[in-house]
């Protein structure tokens, strides 16, 4: 029965096949016909090829129409390039009536503006250059802010900001009081969802789509997610849910085959993108074909299960003949797959998006768009990271302006210290989550590629993977930004701490991080790690201490252990004077602090980088006649209780200082003092200084510390307000 119903002459067979076969000739121009998956040329396309030279929609002109030449850039005025068309666009509505040539010109001018602006401010350049056409097409077709466009992470949102009335403030991006480097709900009604961490857009878009349906509205919800962000498991959880709910929404996979911070997903195996791929994508987006396909789905629901399954397979295999290599995966998740689409062919993008928008069908759609990171700018295209995140640079050459640092970065010090340990212990394994450059693990992998594992944007997996390695007697270093380790917290609790497995957590970007702002701030790791039984928690006060803590972690084989270190450069200590040669450190006694300065009046107990701030405050206090001790706690857990008791007994005031949230180091110190009754007599005053209970937005790290009240001046002012001294001191 099923065979009869699905035969070539049957209604179901006709509809299933018609949903993947063109209803009229489609333009291929002179692009060679590509073989289909069955090993022969698609006959229906070949038959139509002779009629394709007329009425085609392929864009004409050289392939590098959007490329900025060095002569063009060299001719820019100091105030910026000429952008006459872009100057007329403040909001998306201003470009609604633009022709395709005008849209292409608009894209070229946006690229010019981006390069000029980011060369002066720094920021995320490559990803934004790669999505100019996609962003313009989205705003051409959809009606924001009623329609919701959610950019995953937000690295690629600069063109979106330019088109949504923020162009005049782009020179303030990532600066104190300026625009955020990511999308931000508080910044514009055109940013429906804040971003910074990856793989969240599909979940947010699905939630908005369901909310729309509850309110009986008909706006569109679009998630734009990159090939890096889609490696995160949360994205697949969301797509699985969207497919199950069959909710109307659009997912755009921005595939630049050069993942922002390359992961194992970056296999460079995508099928070529050209006129044929674009044509087939338009075919699959065709409203009539999709509505017919939905009709098939409605009819087959009334038939026996075996017939439904057979019909589904016919549709899947037929579409597989002309779909990209990833379509089956997305179809299995319940999304209608369209693509791949050339992300720099404006006409194709607009056509596909318009057809998808107009189609009256039910269910989520995924549009696979192929883009070039750094598109149109030769210095970016020749860079290994496609100029992902840059400082200020020369627009003509792409060369970044980098000052001479007096000391290496903490990240590089960590990587070199880990290499020193790995040279001596073949069991040491490095793990990171798509952040090889940011965590220093690229330096490690250069020497030990077989001992380095990039798990993609999958922090949960990274933690439990490390736990499994620890079970086998290896020495895993799980190297993840403080802010991103939050995503794997349950695994830290359940899979590591509960089982008391010796996983080593190296948490980069601990504390305030400057221009990346609140989304990347490492404010919470002291609190969330130190609350766990079995966990040893450390923080270095300088680069020498960091090296010793790497050695301490490598030697710890009984319990999980973690240490944080900040963004930026060290203070320039003489490593040899601290017993360090070739970055090889010496394990520190667990729970042992060190006194950095002896005093009599006030005890400043610093944790991590705040020790240096305490030392600076102690100098200010000495000038005012106040003697301050400075303790470098080193450990939040276990505390050096003997040293704390000594300070409590010999000083009238104790102040803890940490670059972390409430509930962290100060909570552990205060818990000890109260348990031991060291505050009962009133002889000791205690105060804690930490990050305020709010998020601190982007700016320089110095500005952020001032805003947080954690500068040396703030410490000195706190001491002045508490000590009984003459008012004029």
QUILINBEL-V376343 format. One record per pair of residues at least 12 apart in sequence whose C-alpha atoms are under 8 Angstrom apart, sorted by the first residue. I is the first residue (numbers start at 1). J is the second residue. If there is no record, write none. Layout:
i->I j->J
i->I j->J
This chain:
i->2 j->306
i->2 j->307
i->2 j->310
i->6 j->311
i->12 j->296
i->12 j->311
i->13 j->311
i->15 j->292
i->15 j->293
i->15 j->296
i->16 j->293
i->16 j->296
i->16 j->311
i->16 j->314
i->16 j->315
i->17 j->314
i->17 j->315
i->17 j->318
i->18 j->289
i->18 j->292
i->19 j->284
i->19 j->289
i->19 j->290
i->19 j->292
i->19 j->293
i->19 j->315
i->20 j->283
i->20 j->284
i->20 j->289
i->20 j->318
i->20 j->319
i->21 j->44
i->21 j->283
i->22 j->44
i->22 j->283
i->25 j->45
i->25 j->48
i->25 j->49
i->25 j->51
i->25 j->52
i->26 j->45
i->26 j->48
i->26 j->52
i->26 j->56
i->26 j->279
i->27 j->49
i->27 j->52
i->27 j->53
i->27 j->54
i->27 j->55
i->27 j->56
i->27 j->57
i->27 j->58
i->27 j->279
i->28 j->49
i->28 j->52
i->28 j->53
i->28 j->56
i->28 j->58
i->28 j->275
i->28 j->276
i->28 j->279
i->29 j->49
i->29 j->52
i->29 j->53
i->29 j->56
i->29 j->58
i->29 j->275
i->31 j->274
i->31 j->275
i->31 j->276
i->33 j->46
i->33 j->276
i->34 j->276
i->36 j->321
i->36 j->322
i->37 j->320
i->37 j->321
i->37 j->322
i->38 j->321
i->57 j->347
i->57 j->348
i->58 j->275
i->58 j->347
i->58 j->348
i->59 j->345
i->59 j->346
i->59 j->347
i->64 j->376
i->66 j->104
i->66 j->107
i->66 j->108
i->66 j->375
i->66 j->376
i->67 j->108
i->67 j->375
i->67 j->376
i->67 j->377
i->67 j->378
i->68 j->112
i->68 j->376
i->68 j->377
i->68 j->378
i->69 j->377
i->70 j->396
i->73 j->395
i->73 j->396
i->74 j->396
i->80 j->113
i->80 j->116
i->81 j->112
i->81 j->113
i->81 j->116
i->82 j->109
i->83 j->109
i->83 j->110
i->83 j->112
i->83 j->113
i->85 j->102
i->85 j->105
i->85 j->106
i->85 j->109
i->86 j->106
i->86 j->109
i->86 j->110
i->89 j->163
i->90 j->162
i->90 j->163
i->90 j->164
i->90 j->165
i->90 j->166
i->90 j->167
i->91 j->163
i->91 j->164
i->91 j->165
i->92 j->139
i->92 j->140
i->92 j->143
i->92 j->144
i->92 j->163
i->92 j->164
i->93 j->140
i->93 j->143
i->95 j->140
i->96 j->139
i->96 j->140
i->96 j->141
i->100 j->346
i->100 j->347
i->103 j->136
i->103 j->346
i->104 j->133
i->104 j->346
i->107 j->132
i->107 j->133
i->107 j->136
i->110 j->132
i->110 j->159
i->110 j->162
i->111 j->129
i->111 j->132
i->111 j->376
i->114 j->129
i->114 j->158
i->114 j->159
i->115 j->395
i->116 j->395
i->117 j->170
i->117 j->171
i->118 j->171
i->118 j->392
i->119 j->391
i->119 j->392
i->119 j->393
i->119 j->394
i->119 j->395
i->120 j->171
i->120 j->392
i->120 j->393
i->121 j->171
i->121 j->172
i->121 j->173
i->121 j->391
i->121 j->392
i->122 j->389
i->122 j->390
i->122 j->391
i->122 j->392
i->122 j->393
i->123 j->173
i->123 j->174
i->123 j->181
i->123 j->389
i->123 j->390
i->123 j->391
i->124 j->155
i->124 j->156
i->124 j->181
i->124 j->387
i->124 j->388
i->124 j->389
i->124 j->390
i->125 j->155
i->125 j->156
i->125 j->374
i->125 j->387
i->125 j->388
i->125 j->389
i->125 j->390
i->126 j->373
i->126 j->374
i->126 j->375
i->126 j->380
i->126 j->386
i->126 j->387
i->126 j->388
i->126 j->389
i->127 j->155
i->127 j->156
i->127 j->260
i->127 j->373
i->127 j->374
i->127 j->388
i->128 j->155
i->128 j->156
i->128 j->157
i->128 j->158
i->128 j->159
i->128 j->373
i->128 j->374
i->129 j->156
i->129 j->373
i->129 j->374
i->129 j->375
i->129 j->376
i->130 j->156
i->130 j->256
i->130 j->371
i->130 j->372
i->130 j->373
i->130 j->374
i->130 j->375
i->131 j->156
i->131 j->159
i->131 j->254
i->131 j->343
i->131 j->371
i->131 j->373
i->132 j->159
i->133 j->343
i->133 j->344
i->133 j->345
i->133 j->346
i->133 j->349
i->134 j->343
i->134 j->344
i->134 j->346
i->134 j->349
i->135 j->159
i->135 j->160
i->137 j->346
i->137 j->349
i->137 j->350
i->137 j->353
i->138 j->350
i->138 j->353
i->140 j->350
i->141 j->350
i->141 j->353
i->141 j->354
i->142 j->220
i->142 j->357
i->144 j->190
i->145 j->189
i->145 j->190
i->145 j->191
i->145 j->192
i->146 j->219
i->146 j->220
i->147 j->219
i->147 j->220
i->147 j->221
i->147 j->222
i->148 j->190
i->148 j->192
i->148 j->205
i->148 j->219
i->148 j->220
i->148 j->221
i->148 j->222
i->149 j->190
i->149 j->191
i->149 j->192
i->149 j->221
i->149 j->222
i->149 j->223
i->149 j->224
i->150 j->191
i->150 j->192
i->150 j->193
i->150 j->201
i->150 j->204
i->150 j->205
i->150 j->221
i->150 j->222
i->150 j->223
i->150 j->224
i->151 j->183
i->151 j->195
i->151 j->201
i->151 j->223
i->151 j->224
i->151 j->225
i->152 j->195
i->152 j->196
i->152 j->197
i->152 j->198
i->152 j->199
i->152 j->200
i->152 j->201
i->152 j->223
i->152 j->224
i->152 j->225
i->152 j->226
i->152 j->229
i->153 j->182
i->153 j->195
i->153 j->196
i->153 j->197
i->153 j->198
i->153 j->199
i->153 j->200
i->153 j->201
i->153 j->229
i->154 j->181
i->154 j->182
i->154 j->183
i->154 j->195
i->154 j->196
i->155 j->181
i->155 j->182
i->155 j->196
i->157 j->182
i->157 j->183
i->158 j->181
i->164 j->190
i->174 j->515
i->174 j->516
i->174 j->517
i->174 j->698
i->174 j->699
i->175 j->515
i->175 j->698
i->175 j->699
i->175 j->700
i->176 j->697
i->176 j->698
i->176 j->699
i->176 j->700
i->176 j->703
i->177 j->698
i->177 j->699
i->180 j->517
i->180 j->698
i->181 j->515
i->181 j->516
i->182 j->194
i->182 j->195
i->182 j->196
i->183 j->195
i->183 j->196
i->195 j->519
i->196 j->519
i->196 j->520
i->197 j->484
i->197 j->519
i->197 j->520
i->198 j->229
i->198 j->232
i->198 j->457
i->199 j->225
i->199 j->229
i->199 j->230
i->199 j->231
i->199 j->232
i->199 j->233
i->199 j->234
i->199 j->235
i->200 j->234
i->200 j->235
i->201 j->223
i->201 j->224
i->201 j->225
i->201 j->235
i->202 j->223
i->202 j->225
i->202 j->235
i->202 j->238
i->202 j->239
i->202 j->251
i->203 j->234
i->203 j->235
i->203 j->238
i->203 j->239
i->205 j->221
i->205 j->222
i->205 j->223
i->205 j->249
i->206 j->221
i->206 j->238
i->206 j->242
i->206 j->247
i->206 j->249
i->208 j->221
i->209 j->221
i->209 j->247
i->209 j->248
i->209 j->249
i->210 j->247
i->220 j->248
i->220 j->249
i->220 j->250
i->220 j->357
i->221 j->249
i->221 j->250
i->222 j->249
i->222 j->250
i->222 j->251
i->222 j->252
i->223 j->250
i->223 j->251
i->223 j->252
i->224 j->251
i->224 j->252
i->224 j->253
i->224 j->254
i->225 j->251
i->225 j->252
i->225 j->253
i->225 j->254
i->226 j->253
i->226 j->254
i->226 j->255
i->226 j->256
i->226 j->259
i->227 j->253
i->227 j->254
i->227 j->255
i->227 j->256
i->227 j->257
i->227 j->259
i->227 j->265
i->228 j->259
i->228 j->260
i->228 j->261
i->228 j->262
i->228 j->263
i->228 j->265
i->228 j->456
i->228 j->457
i->229 j->457
i->230 j->253
i->231 j->265
i->231 j->456
i->231 j->457
i->231 j->458
i->232 j->456
i->232 j->457
i->232 j->458
i->233 j->457
i->233 j->458
i->239 j->333
i->239 j->334
i->239 j->335
i->240 j->333
i->240 j->334
i->242 j->334
i->242 j->335
i->242 j->363
i->242 j->364
i->243 j->333
i->243 j->334
i->243 j->335
i->243 j->363
i->243 j->364
i->244 j->333
i->244 j->334
i->245 j->363
i->246 j->334
i->246 j->362
i->246 j->363
i->246 j->364
i->247 j->362
i->247 j->363
i->247 j->364
i->248 j->361
i->248 j->362
i->248 j->363
i->248 j->364
i->248 j->365
i->249 j->363
i->249 j->364
i->249 j->365
i->250 j->364
i->250 j->365
i->250 j->366
i->250 j->367
i->251 j->364
i->251 j->365
i->251 j->366
i->251 j->367
i->252 j->366
i->252 j->367
i->252 j->368
i->252 j->369
i->253 j->366
i->253 j->367
i->253 j->368
i->253 j->369
i->254 j->368
i->254 j->369
i->254 j->370
i->254 j->371
i->255 j->368
i->255 j->369
i->255 j->370
i->255 j->371
i->256 j->370
i->256 j->371
i->256 j->372
i->256 j->373
i->257 j->270
i->257 j->370
i->257 j->372
i->258 j->373
i->258 j->385
i->258 j->386
i->260 j->385
i->260 j->388
i->261 j->385
i->261 j->434
i->261 j->435
i->261 j->436
i->261 j->437
i->262 j->434
i->262 j->435
i->262 j->436
i->263 j->434
i->263 j->454
i->263 j->455
i->263 j->456
i->264 j->454
i->264 j->455
i->264 j->456
i->265 j->456
i->270 j->325
i->271 j->324
i->271 j->325
i->273 j->340
i->273 j->341
i->273 j->342
i->273 j->370
i->274 j->342
i->277 j->339
i->277 j->340
i->277 j->341
i->277 j->342
i->278 j->339
i->278 j->340
i->278 j->341
i->278 j->342
i->278 j->348
i->279 j->348
i->280 j->322
i->280 j->323
i->280 j->339
i->281 j->323
i->281 j->338
i->281 j->339
i->281 j->340
i->281 j->341
i->281 j->352
i->282 j->348
i->282 j->351
i->282 j->352
i->284 j->338
i->284 j->339
i->285 j->338
i->285 j->352
i->285 j->355
i->285 j->356
i->286 j->352
i->286 j->355
i->286 j->356
i->287 j->355
i->287 j->356
i->287 j->358
i->287 j->359
i->287 j->360
i->288 j->359
i->290 j->359
i->290 j->361
i->291 j->359
i->291 j->360
i->291 j->361
i->294 j->361
i->294 j->362
i->316 j->328
i->316 j->331
i->323 j->337
i->323 j->338
i->323 j->339
i->323 j->340
i->324 j->339
i->324 j->340
i->330 j->366
i->334 j->364
i->335 j->363
i->335 j->364
i->335 j->365
i->335 j->366
i->336 j->363
i->336 j->364
i->336 j->365
i->336 j->366
i->337 j->365
i->337 j->366
i->337 j->367
i->337 j->368
i->338 j->365
i->338 j->366
i->338 j->367
i->338 j->368
i->339 j->367
i->339 j->368
i->339 j->369
i->340 j->367
i->340 j->368
i->340 j->369
i->340 j->370
i->341 j->367
i->341 j->368
i->341 j->369
i->341 j->370
i->342 j->369
i->342 j->370
i->342 j->371
i->343 j->369
i->343 j->370
i->343 j->371
i->344 j->371
i->373 j->386
i->374 j->386
i->374 j->387
i->379 j->397
i->379 j->398
i->380 j->398
i->405 j->569
i->406 j->571
i->406 j->572
i->407 j->569
i->407 j->570
i->407 j->571
i->407 j->572
i->408 j->569
i->408 j->570
i->408 j->572
i->409 j->567
i->409 j->568
i->409 j->569
i->409 j->570
i->410 j->543
i->410 j->546
i->410 j->565
i->410 j->566
i->410 j->567
i->410 j->568
i->410 j->569
i->410 j->570
i->411 j->438
i->411 j->439
i->411 j->440
i->411 j->508
i->411 j->565
i->411 j->567
i->411 j->568
i->412 j->440
i->412 j->443
i->413 j->543
i->413 j->546
i->413 j->547
i->413 j->583
i->414 j->440
i->414 j->546
i->414 j->547
i->414 j->550
i->415 j->439
i->415 j->440
i->415 j->441
i->415 j->443
i->415 j->444
i->416 j->443
i->416 j->444
i->416 j->583
i->417 j->547
i->417 j->550
i->417 j->551
i->417 j->583
i->417 j->584
i->417 j->585
i->418 j->444
i->418 j->550
i->418 j->551
i->419 j->444
i->420 j->582
i->420 j->583
i->420 j->584
i->421 j->550
i->421 j->551
i->421 j->554
i->421 j->584
i->427 j->473
i->427 j->474
i->427 j->475
i->427 j->476
i->428 j->451
i->428 j->474
i->428 j->475
i->428 j->476
i->428 j->477
i->428 j->554
i->429 j->451
i->429 j->452
i->429 j->453
i->429 j->474
i->429 j->475
i->429 j->476
i->429 j->477
i->430 j->444
i->430 j->451
i->430 j->452
i->430 j->453
i->430 j->476
i->430 j->477
i->430 j->478
i->430 j->479
i->431 j->452
i->431 j->453
i->431 j->454
i->431 j->455
i->431 j->462
i->431 j->466
i->431 j->476
i->431 j->477
i->431 j->478
i->431 j->479
i->432 j->453
i->432 j->454
i->432 j->455
i->432 j->456
i->432 j->462
i->432 j->478
i->432 j->479
i->432 j->480
i->433 j->454
i->433 j->455
i->433 j->456
i->433 j->457
i->433 j->458
i->433 j->459
i->433 j->462
i->433 j->479
i->433 j->480
i->434 j->454
i->434 j->455
i->434 j->456
i->434 j->457
i->435 j->454
i->435 j->480
i->436 j->454
i->439 j->479
i->439 j->480
i->439 j->481
i->439 j->508
i->441 j->479
i->459 j->480
i->459 j->484
i->459 j->485
i->459 j->487
i->459 j->488
i->460 j->487
i->460 j->488
i->460 j->489
i->460 j->490
i->460 j->491
i->461 j->488
i->462 j->478
i->463 j->478
i->463 j->488
i->463 j->491
i->463 j->492
i->463 j->495
i->463 j->496
i->464 j->491
i->464 j->492
i->464 j->495
i->464 j->496
i->466 j->478
i->466 j->503
i->467 j->495
i->467 j->496
i->467 j->501
i->467 j->502
i->467 j->503
i->470 j->501
i->470 j->502
i->470 j->503
i->471 j->501
i->475 j->502
i->475 j->503
i->475 j->504
i->475 j->554
i->476 j->503
i->476 j->504
i->477 j->503
i->477 j->504
i->477 j->505
i->477 j->506
i->478 j->503
i->478 j->504
i->478 j->505
i->478 j->506
i->479 j->505
i->479 j->506
i->479 j->507
i->479 j->508
i->480 j->505
i->480 j->506
i->480 j->507
i->480 j->508
i->481 j->506
i->481 j->507
i->481 j->508
i->481 j->509
i->481 j->510
i->481 j->522
i->482 j->507
i->482 j->508
i->482 j->509
i->482 j->510
i->482 j->521
i->482 j->522
i->482 j->523
i->482 j->524
i->482 j->525
i->482 j->564
i->483 j->509
i->483 j->510
i->483 j->519
i->483 j->520
i->483 j->521
i->483 j->522
i->483 j->523
i->483 j->524
i->483 j->525
i->484 j->520
i->485 j->507
i->486 j->525
i->493 j->532
i->496 j->560
i->497 j->532
i->497 j->533
i->497 j->534
i->497 j->535
i->497 j->559
i->497 j->560
i->498 j->533
i->498 j->534
i->500 j->534
i->500 j->535
i->500 j->558
i->500 j->559
i->500 j->560
i->501 j->558
i->501 j->559
i->501 j->560
i->502 j->556
i->502 j->557
i->502 j->558
i->502 j->559
i->502 j->560
i->502 j->561
i->503 j->559
i->503 j->560
i->503 j->561
i->504 j->553
i->504 j->554
i->504 j->560
i->504 j->561
i->504 j->562
i->505 j->560
i->505 j->561
i->505 j->562
i->505 j->563
i->506 j->562
i->506 j->563
i->506 j->564
i->506 j->565
i->507 j->562
i->507 j->563
i->507 j->564
i->507 j->565
i->508 j->564
i->508 j->565
i->508 j->566
i->508 j->567
i->509 j->521
i->509 j->522
i->509 j->564
i->509 j->565
i->509 j->566
i->509 j->567
i->510 j->522
i->510 j->523
i->510 j->525
i->510 j->564
i->510 j->565
i->510 j->566
i->510 j->567
i->511 j->523
i->511 j->566
i->511 j->567
i->511 j->659
i->511 j->660
i->512 j->566
i->512 j->567
i->512 j->659
i->512 j->701
i->512 j->704
i->512 j->705
i->513 j->566
i->513 j->567
i->513 j->701
i->514 j->698
i->514 j->699
i->514 j->700
i->514 j->701
i->514 j->704
i->515 j->698
i->515 j->699
i->515 j->700
i->515 j->701
i->516 j->698
i->516 j->699
i->517 j->696
i->517 j->697
i->517 j->698
i->517 j->699
i->518 j->695
i->518 j->696
i->518 j->697
i->518 j->698
i->522 j->660
i->523 j->659
i->523 j->660
i->523 j->661
i->523 j->691
i->524 j->660
i->524 j->661
i->524 j->664
i->525 j->564
i->525 j->660
i->526 j->636
i->526 j->660
i->526 j->661
i->526 j->664
i->526 j->665
i->527 j->660
i->527 j->661
i->527 j->662
i->527 j->663
i->527 j->664
i->527 j->665
i->528 j->664
i->529 j->562
i->530 j->636
i->530 j->637
i->530 j->664
i->534 j->559
i->534 j->560
i->535 j->559
i->535 j->560
i->535 j->561
i->535 j->562
i->535 j->637
i->536 j->559
i->536 j->560
i->536 j->561
i->536 j->562
i->536 j->635
i->536 j->636
i->536 j->637
i->536 j->638
i->537 j->561
i->537 j->562
i->537 j->563
i->537 j->635
i->537 j->636
i->537 j->637
i->537 j->638
i->538 j->561
i->538 j->562
i->538 j->563
i->538 j->564
i->538 j->608
i->538 j->634
i->538 j->635
i->538 j->636
i->538 j->637
i->539 j->563
i->539 j->564
i->539 j->565
i->539 j->607
i->539 j->608
i->539 j->609
i->539 j->634
i->539 j->635
i->539 j->636
i->540 j->563
i->540 j->564
i->540 j->565
i->540 j->607
i->540 j->608
i->540 j->609
i->540 j->634
i->541 j->607
i->541 j->608
i->541 j->609
i->541 j->610
i->541 j->611
i->541 j->612
i->541 j->632
i->541 j->634
i->542 j->570
i->542 j->571
i->542 j->573
i->542 j->608
i->542 j->609
i->543 j->570
i->543 j->571
i->543 j->572
i->543 j->573
i->544 j->573
i->544 j->575
i->544 j->578
i->544 j->580
i->544 j->585
i->546 j->565
i->547 j->583
i->547 j->584
i->547 j->585
i->547 j->586
i->548 j->584
i->548 j->585
i->548 j->586
i->548 j->587
i->548 j->588
i->549 j->563
i->549 j->585
i->549 j->586
i->549 j->587
i->549 j->588
i->550 j->585
i->550 j->587
i->551 j->584
i->551 j->585
i->551 j->586
i->551 j->587
i->551 j->588
i->552 j->586
i->552 j->587
i->552 j->588
i->553 j->587
i->555 j->587
i->564 j->608
i->565 j->608
i->565 j->609
i->566 j->609
i->590 j->635
i->590 j->638
i->591 j->634
i->591 j->635
i->591 j->637
i->591 j->638
i->591 j->639
i->591 j->640
i->592 j->633
i->592 j->634
i->592 j->635
i->592 j->639
i->592 j->640
i->593 j->631
i->593 j->632
i->593 j->633
i->593 j->634
i->593 j->635
i->593 j->639
i->593 j->640
i->593 j->643
i->594 j->631
i->594 j->632
i->594 j->633
i->594 j->634
i->595 j->629
i->595 j->630
i->595 j->631
i->595 j->632
i->596 j->629
i->596 j->630
i->596 j->631
i->596 j->632
i->597 j->615
i->597 j->628
i->597 j->629
i->597 j->630
i->597 j->631
i->598 j->628
i->598 j->629
i->598 j->630
i->599 j->627
i->599 j->628
i->599 j->629
i->599 j->630
i->600 j->627
i->600 j->628
i->600 j->629
i->600 j->650
i->600 j->651
i->601 j->626
i->601 j->627
i->601 j->628
i->601 j->629
i->601 j->651
i->601 j->652
i->601 j->653
i->602 j->626
i->602 j->627
i->602 j->628
i->602 j->629
i->602 j->651
i->602 j->652
i->602 j->653
i->602 j->654
i->602 j->655
i->602 j->719
i->603 j->628
i->603 j->629
i->603 j->630
i->603 j->631
i->603 j->647
i->603 j->648
i->603 j->651
i->603 j->653
i->603 j->654
i->603 j->655
i->604 j->628
i->604 j->629
i->604 j->630
i->604 j->631
i->604 j->654
i->604 j->655
i->604 j->656
i->604 j->657
i->605 j->630
i->605 j->631
i->605 j->632
i->605 j->633
i->605 j->654
i->605 j->655
i->605 j->656
i->605 j->657
i->606 j->630
i->606 j->631
i->606 j->632
i->606 j->633
i->606 j->656
i->606 j->657
i->606 j->658
i->607 j->632
i->607 j->633
i->607 j->634
i->607 j->635
i->607 j->636
i->607 j->656
i->607 j->657
i->607 j->658
i->607 j->659
i->607 j->665
i->608 j->632
i->608 j->633
i->608 j->634
i->608 j->658
i->608 j->659
i->609 j->658
i->609 j->659
i->610 j->657
i->610 j->658
i->610 j->659
i->611 j->630
i->611 j->631
i->611 j->632
i->611 j->657
i->613 j->711
i->613 j->712
i->614 j->630
i->614 j->657
i->614 j->712
i->614 j->715
i->615 j->630
i->616 j->712
i->617 j->712
i->617 j->713
i->617 j->715
i->617 j->716
i->618 j->630
i->618 j->716
i->620 j->716
i->621 j->716
i->624 j->729
i->625 j->729
i->636 j->665
i->636 j->668
i->637 j->668
i->639 j->668
i->639 j->669
i->641 j->672
i->645 j->673
i->645 j->678
i->648 j->678
i->648 j->684
i->649 j->678
i->649 j->684
i->651 j->684
i->652 j->683
i->652 j->684
i->652 j->685
i->653 j->684
i->653 j->685
i->653 j->686
i->653 j->687
i->653 j->722
i->653 j->723
i->654 j->684
i->654 j->685
i->654 j->686
i->654 j->687
i->655 j->686
i->655 j->687
i->655 j->688
i->655 j->689
i->656 j->687
i->656 j->688
i->656 j->689
i->657 j->688
i->657 j->689
i->657 j->690
i->657 j->710
i->658 j->689
i->658 j->690
i->658 j->691
i->659 j->690
i->659 j->691
i->659 j->710
i->660 j->690
i->660 j->691
i->661 j->690
i->661 j->691
i->661 j->692
i->661 j->693
i->662 j->690
i->662 j->691
i->662 j->692
i->662 j->693
i->666 j->688
i->666 j->689
i->689 j->709
i->689 j->710
i->690 j->708
i->690 j->710
i->691 j->708
i->691 j->709
i->691 j->710
i->692 j->708
i->696 j->708
